[in-house]
Amino acid sequence: MKLNNTVTLGLVAGILHSVIWYFTAVNIGVYTEEAYLYRLMLMAGLVFVGVPIVIYLERNNNGNSLEFKAGLKTGLLYAVVFASVMAFFNYVYHQILSPDTVDYFVSEIKKKAISDGRSEEEIQKMVDWQRSNFASYRVFPPVIFSSLIASLLFAGILQKKPTKSV
């Protein structure tokens, strides 16, 4: 089975993101918020570089013509594949490679809430919210939303009607 360029580049971007994020987190510290900020910036960069590339390649594969709808679908397919790889690595990272990271951030938010004099109910809500931030499904919305914006933009820019031969 031959994978098309969009799926292949989505897989490559997801794997590249995962490897860079892992080594960044190890080098600057897995218990820092900066590791997650770098992860977000890396994700945005791979979306806003990858989406135009896959749309451009789709246009070239279609005889240098591309309808807006096809460009939009191509960009969103890239996003779904990219987000799926990111979600898988997120799960592996927080369950196998660094399972204590979630507990560390939850304990930090709990300490802060206690020092702020919050009630037990508020503390529990904050702890639940912090724990849910590390769920793998939380990876999809920012990737899909930013890819939708990039796909709309670049599908509009790169669309090209087929030339009619005489």
WOJO-V217051 format. One record per backbone hydrogen bond with DSSP energy under -1.0 kcal/mol. CO is the residue of the C=O (numbers start at 0). NH is the residue of the N-H. Records with the same first field share a line. If there is no record, write none. Layout:
CO=NH  NH
This chain:
3=7
4=8
5=9
6=10
7=11
8=12
9=13
10=14
11=15
12=16
13=17
14=18
15=19
16=20
17=21
18=22
19=23
20=24
21=25
22=26
23=27
24=28
28=31
32=36
33=37
34=38
35=39
36=40
37=41
38=42
39=43
40=44
41=45
42=46
43=47
44=48
45=49
46=50
48=52
49=53
50=54
51=55
52=56
53=57
54=58
55=59
56=60
57=61
58=63
59=62
65=159
66=70
67=71
68=72
69=73
70=74
71=75
72=76
73=77
74=78
75=79
76=80
77=81
78=82
79=83
80=84
81=85
82=86
83=87
84=88
85=89
86=90
87=91
88=92
89=93
90=94
91=95  96
92=97
97=100
99=103
100=104
101=105
102=106
103=107
104=108
105=109
106=110
107=111
108=112
109=113
110=114
111=115
112=117
113=116
118=122
119=123
120=124
121=125
122=126
123=127
124=128
125=129
126=130
127=131
128=132
130=133
131=134
134=137
135=138
138=142
139=143
140=144
141=145
142=146
143=147
144=148
145=149
146=150
147=151
148=152
149=153
150=154
151=155
152=156
153=157
159=65
